[in-house]
Amino acid sequence: MDFVTQLLIAAITAGTPLLLATLGGILNERAGIIQLGAEGLMLMGAVSTCIVFIRTENLGLALLASVGVTALLGLVHAFLSVTLRANQTMSGLAMTLFGSGFSAYLGKSISGNPLPGILPRVHLDFLNPIPVIGPIFGNLDVLTWLSFSLVIVLHLLIHRTSFGLHLRAVGDSPATADVMGVRVRLIRYGYVIVGAMLIGLAGADMVLTVAPTWNEGLTAGRGWIAVGLVIFARWNPVRALLCAYFFGALDSLGFRMQLLGSAIPPYFLKMIPYIVTILVLMYLGYRNRNKPSGTPESLGVPYVREQRF
């Protein structure tokens, strides 16, 4: 039971950055814009947090820096994809390459330096007597609780409000939404920027909880896992929570198996989340080959108002 409890705690710690990044990707793609820049945005959010936190020792400013920098990058992605109607796949890949290289350059001066603090935790002492639940939920940090709240808020926003109806309309049929008076460009700009901010916050969460220092390539491909999780979750925030913590558990399982003295080489244990990502994609593609995928119908398709008919 102790092993299971510790694994679940580690799954939440490792899965929260994936959840935040996946929620950001869902907002982007629900608006019809492909987001392949998650890896670069997470790295930029992480390095911005580290630099500001080490220089100022102010956690609030550090988190503000992470969302501010990634909001600017989201604005660039929106400008390229919405206004210039550039290829969204190439724009996202360029964002990843830029974020990977520029974060490595910015982080040289602080590489390996420990952060001056950690995220504050919410202590729920009344849960402590409850087995399993108490140890897991009685001492979570504020960003984890924020991610739980965001899942509920975004689910209600997308499926229960007029704002969500407009978002889904823009992702599925922007021409129809435009005819009905929905401001397609404004909605796409807004959700791409907000989605980028959530992905940047995921990078901040990584350096504040998973690895409390900056190292080049800190995310180690987690941004790409988040891109896959958007598909696994079928663009649904509630499913995103389950998928993110499932992959968080897989990510933590390898380390736990090493502690138990597993004979499997650690390199193979670190491959587990990525191998499972490929296998699940293959399985979902085969199982749903004759079913609607749930993909926004205009995903990746630039909207040209003059071509509306």
C-alpha positions as CSV (number, residue, x, y, z in Angstrom):
1,M,0.0,0.0,0.0
2,D,2.9,2.4,0.8
3,F,4.3,1.7,-2.7
4,V,1.0,2.4,-4.4
5,T,0.4,5.6,-2.3
6,Q,3.9,6.9,-3.1
7,L,3.4,6.1,-6.8
8,L,0.1,8.0,-6.9
9,I,1.7,11.0,-5.2
10,A,4.6,10.9,-7.7
11,A,2.1,10.5,-10.5
12,I,0.3,13.7,-9.5
13,T,3.6,15.6,-9.2
14,A,4.8,14.4,-12.6
15,G,1.4,14.6,-14.2
16,T,0.4,18.2,-13.3
17,P,2.8,19.8,-15.8
18,L,1.4,17.4,-18.5
19,L,-2.1,18.3,-17.5
20,L,-1.5,22.1,-17.7
21,A,0.2,21.7,-21.1
22,T,-2.6,19.4,-22.4
23,L,-5.3,21.9,-21.3
24,G,-3.4,24.6,-23.2
25,G,-3.2,22.4,-26.3
26,I,-7.0,21.7,-26.0
27,L,-7.8,25.4,-26.0
28,N,-5.6,26.0,-29.0
29,E,-6.9,23.1,-31.1
30,R,-10.6,23.7,-30.1
31,A,-10.1,27.0,-31.8
32,G,-8.8,25.3,-34.9
33,I,-5.1,26.1,-34.4
34,I,-2.6,23.2,-34.3
35,Q,-0.2,23.6,-31.3
36,L,3.1,21.7,-31.9
37,G,5.2,24.3,-30.0
38,A,4.4,22.9,-26.5
39,E,8.0,21.7,-25.9
40,G,9.5,25.1,-26.7
41,L,6.8,27.0,-24.7
42,M,7.4,24.8,-21.7
43,L,11.1,25.4,-21.8
44,M,10.6,29.1,-22.1
45,G,8.2,29.1,-19.2
46,A,10.7,27.1,-17.1
47,V,13.7,29.2,-17.9
48,S,11.8,32.5,-17.3
49,T,10.6,31.2,-14.0
50,C,14.1,30.2,-12.9
51,I,15.8,33.5,-14.0
52,V,13.3,35.8,-12.3
53,F,12.9,33.6,-9.2
54,I,16.7,33.4,-8.6
55,R,17.2,37.1,-9.4
56,T,14.3,38.5,-7.3
57,E,13.4,35.6,-4.9
58,N,9.8,36.5,-5.6
59,L,7.6,33.5,-6.6
60,G,4.7,35.7,-7.9
61,L,7.0,37.6,-10.3
62,A,8.5,34.3,-11.5
63,L,5.1,32.8,-12.3
64,L,4.1,36.1,-14.0
65,A,7.3,36.0,-16.1
66,S,6.5,32.5,-17.3
67,V,3.0,33.3,-18.4
68,G,4.1,36.7,-19.8
69,V,6.9,35.3,-22.0
70,T,4.7,32.5,-23.3
71,A,1.8,34.8,-24.0
72,L,4.1,36.8,-26.2
73,L,5.2,33.6,-28.0
74,G,1.5,32.6,-28.3
75,L,0.8,36.0,-29.9
76,V,3.5,35.3,-32.5
77,H,2.1,31.9,-33.2
78,A,-1.4,33.4,-33.6
79,F,-0.1,36.2,-35.9
80,L,1.6,33.6,-38.1
81,S,-1.3,31.2,-38.1
82,V,-4.4,33.5,-38.1
83,T,-3.3,36.7,-39.8
84,L,-0.6,35.5,-42.1
85,R,-2.2,32.1,-42.6
86,A,1.1,30.4,-42.4
87,N,1.4,26.6,-42.2
88,Q,0.4,25.9,-38.6
89,T,2.6,22.8,-38.3
90,M,5.7,24.7,-39.4
91,S,4.9,27.6,-37.1
92,G,4.6,25.2,-34.1
93,L,7.8,23.4,-35.0
94,A,9.6,26.7,-35.3
95,M,8.3,27.7,-31.9
96,T,9.7,24.4,-30.4
97,L,13.1,24.9,-32.1
98,F,13.2,28.6,-31.0
99,G,12.2,27.8,-27.4
100,S,14.7,24.9,-27.2
101,G,17.6,27.0,-28.4
102,F,16.8,30.3,-26.8
103,S,16.0,28.8,-23.4
104,A,19.4,27.0,-23.5
105,Y,21.1,30.3,-24.2
106,L,19.2,32.2,-21.5
107,G,19.8,29.5,-18.9
108,K,23.6,29.3,-19.2
109,S,24.1,31.8,-16.4
110,I,21.9,30.0,-13.9
111,S,22.3,26.3,-14.9
112,G,22.4,24.1,-11.9
113,N,21.7,26.9,-9.4
114,P,19.0,25.8,-6.8
115,L,15.9,27.9,-6.7
116,P,15.4,30.0,-3.5
117,G,12.0,28.4,-2.7
118,I,9.2,26.0,-3.7
119,L,5.5,26.3,-4.4
120,P,3.4,26.8,-1.2
121,R,1.3,23.8,-0.3
122,V,-2.3,23.7,0.8
123,H,-2.5,21.7,4.0
124,L,-5.8,19.9,4.5
125,D,-5.3,18.4,8.0
126,F,-8.8,17.0,8.1
127,L,-7.9,14.5,5.4
128,N,-4.9,13.1,7.2
129,P,-6.8,10.3,9.1
130,I,-8.2,9.0,5.8
131,P,-6.0,6.2,4.4
132,V,-4.5,6.8,0.9
133,I,-6.6,9.9,0.3
134,G,-5.1,11.9,3.2
135,P,-1.4,11.3,2.1
136,I,-2.3,12.1,-1.5
137,F,-4.5,15.1,-1.3
138,G,-3.7,16.5,2.1
139,N,-0.5,18.3,1.1
140,L,-0.7,19.3,-2.6
141,D,0.8,22.5,-4.0
142,V,-1.2,25.4,-5.3
143,L,-0.5,24.8,-9.0
144,T,-1.9,21.2,-8.6
145,W,-5.1,22.6,-7.1
146,L,-5.2,25.2,-9.8
147,S,-5.0,22.5,-12.5
148,F,-7.9,20.6,-10.8
149,S,-9.9,23.8,-10.9
150,L,-9.0,24.5,-14.5
151,V,-10.3,21.1,-15.6
152,I,-13.7,21.9,-14.1
153,V,-13.8,25.4,-15.4
154,L,-12.7,24.6,-18.9
155,H,-15.1,21.6,-19.1
156,L,-18.0,23.8,-18.1
157,L,-16.8,26.6,-20.4
158,I,-16.5,24.4,-23.5
159,H,-19.7,22.4,-23.0
160,R,-22.1,24.5,-21.0
161,T,-21.6,28.2,-22.0
162,S,-22.1,30.3,-25.1
163,F,-18.4,31.1,-25.0
164,G,-17.7,27.4,-25.4
165,L,-20.3,27.2,-28.2
166,H,-18.5,29.9,-30.1
167,L,-15.2,28.2,-29.5
168,R,-16.4,24.9,-30.8
169,A,-18.1,26.6,-33.8
170,V,-14.8,28.4,-34.7
171,G,-12.9,25.1,-34.5
172,D,-15.5,23.2,-36.5
173,S,-16.8,25.7,-39.0
174,P,-15.4,29.2,-38.9
175,A,-17.3,30.3,-41.9
176,T,-20.6,29.4,-40.3
177,A,-19.5,31.0,-37.0
178,D,-18.6,34.2,-39.0
179,V,-22.0,34.3,-40.6
180,M,-23.6,34.1,-37.2
181,G,-21.6,37.1,-36.0
182,V,-18.8,35.4,-34.1
183,R,-15.5,37.2,-34.3
184,V,-13.4,34.3,-35.6
185,R,-10.0,36.0,-35.6
186,L,-10.5,37.5,-32.1
187,I,-11.5,34.1,-30.6
188,R,-8.5,32.3,-32.3
189,Y,-6.1,34.9,-31.1
190,G,-7.5,34.8,-27.5
191,Y,-7.5,31.1,-27.1
192,V,-4.0,30.6,-28.7
193,I,-2.6,33.1,-26.3
194,V,-4.3,31.7,-23.2
195,G,-3.3,28.2,-24.3
196,A,0.3,29.2,-24.6
197,M,0.2,30.8,-21.1
198,L,-1.1,27.5,-19.6
199,I,1.7,25.6,-21.4
200,G,4.2,28.1,-20.0
201,L,2.8,27.6,-16.5
202,A,3.4,23.9,-17.1
203,G,7.1,24.6,-17.6
204,A,7.1,26.7,-14.4
205,D,5.5,23.9,-12.5
206,M,8.2,21.5,-13.7
207,V,11.1,23.6,-12.2
208,L,9.2,24.4,-9.0
209,T,8.2,20.8,-8.2
210,V,9.7,18.1,-10.4
211,A,13.2,19.4,-10.9
212,P,13.9,22.6,-8.7
213,T,16.8,23.9,-10.8
214,W,17.4,24.8,-14.5
215,N,19.1,22.3,-16.8
216,E,19.2,22.5,-20.6
217,G,16.4,20.3,-22.1
218,L,14.7,20.1,-18.8
219,T,11.3,19.0,-20.2
220,A,12.9,15.9,-21.9
221,G,10.1,15.6,-24.4
222,R,7.1,16.1,-22.1
223,G,5.8,18.8,-24.4
224,W,5.5,16.2,-27.2
225,I,3.7,13.8,-24.7
226,A,1.3,16.7,-24.0
227,V,0.6,17.0,-27.8
228,G,-0.2,13.3,-27.8
229,L,-2.4,13.6,-24.7
230,V,-4.6,16.2,-26.5
231,I,-5.5,13.4,-28.9
232,F,-5.8,10.7,-26.3
233,A,-8.2,13.0,-24.3
234,R,-10.2,13.7,-27.5
235,W,-10.1,17.4,-26.8
236,N,-11.9,16.9,-23.5
237,P,-10.5,18.5,-20.3
238,V,-11.8,15.8,-17.9
239,R,-10.2,13.0,-20.0
240,A,-7.1,15.1,-20.1
241,L,-6.8,14.9,-16.3
242,L,-7.1,11.1,-16.4
243,C,-4.6,10.8,-19.3
244,A,-2.1,13.2,-17.7
245,Y,-1.9,11.4,-14.4
246,F,-1.8,8.0,-16.1
247,F,1.3,9.1,-18.0
248,G,2.6,10.8,-14.8
249,A,2.4,7.4,-13.2
250,L,4.3,5.7,-16.0
251,D,7.0,8.4,-15.8
252,S,7.4,7.8,-12.1
253,L,7.2,4.0,-12.4
254,G,10.6,3.7,-13.9
255,F,12.3,5.5,-11.0
256,R,10.4,3.5,-8.4
257,M,11.4,0.3,-10.1
258,Q,15.0,1.3,-9.9
259,L,14.6,1.9,-6.2
260,L,13.2,-1.6,-5.8
261,G,16.3,-3.0,-7.5
262,S,14.9,-3.8,-10.9
263,A,17.3,-5.6,-13.2
264,I,15.9,-3.7,-16.2
265,P,18.4,-1.0,-17.4
266,P,17.3,2.5,-16.4
267,Y,17.5,3.7,-20.0
268,F,14.7,1.3,-20.9
269,L,12.7,2.4,-17.9
270,K,12.9,6.0,-19.0
271,M,11.5,4.9,-22.4
272,I,8.2,3.6,-20.9
273,P,6.1,6.8,-21.3
274,Y,7.2,7.4,-24.8
275,I,6.7,3.7,-25.9
276,V,3.2,3.8,-24.3
277,T,2.5,7.0,-26.2
278,I,3.2,5.4,-29.5
279,L,1.3,2.2,-28.6
280,V,-1.8,4.1,-27.4
281,L,-1.8,6.2,-30.5
282,M,-1.7,3.1,-32.6
283,Y,-4.5,1.4,-30.6
284,L,-6.8,4.5,-30.7
285,G,-6.2,4.9,-34.4
286,Y,-7.2,1.2,-35.0
287,R,-10.1,1.1,-32.6
288,N,-11.7,4.4,-33.9
289,R,-10.9,3.9,-37.6
290,N,-14.6,3.8,-38.4
291,K,-15.8,6.3,-35.8
292,P,-15.8,10.1,-35.6
293,S,-12.4,11.1,-34.1
294,G,-13.7,14.2,-32.3
295,T,-11.1,16.3,-34.0
296,P,-12.2,19.9,-34.6
297,E,-13.2,19.8,-38.3
298,S,-11.3,22.9,-39.3
299,L,-8.1,22.1,-37.3
300,G,-5.1,23.4,-39.2
301,V,-7.2,25.0,-41.9
302,P,-6.6,28.8,-42.3
303,Y,-9.9,30.8,-42.4
304,V,-10.1,33.1,-45.4
305,R,-13.2,35.3,-45.1
306,E,-13.1,36.2,-48.8
307,Q,-13.5,32.5,-49.7
308,R,-16.6,32.1,-47.6
309,F,-19.6,30.6,-49.5
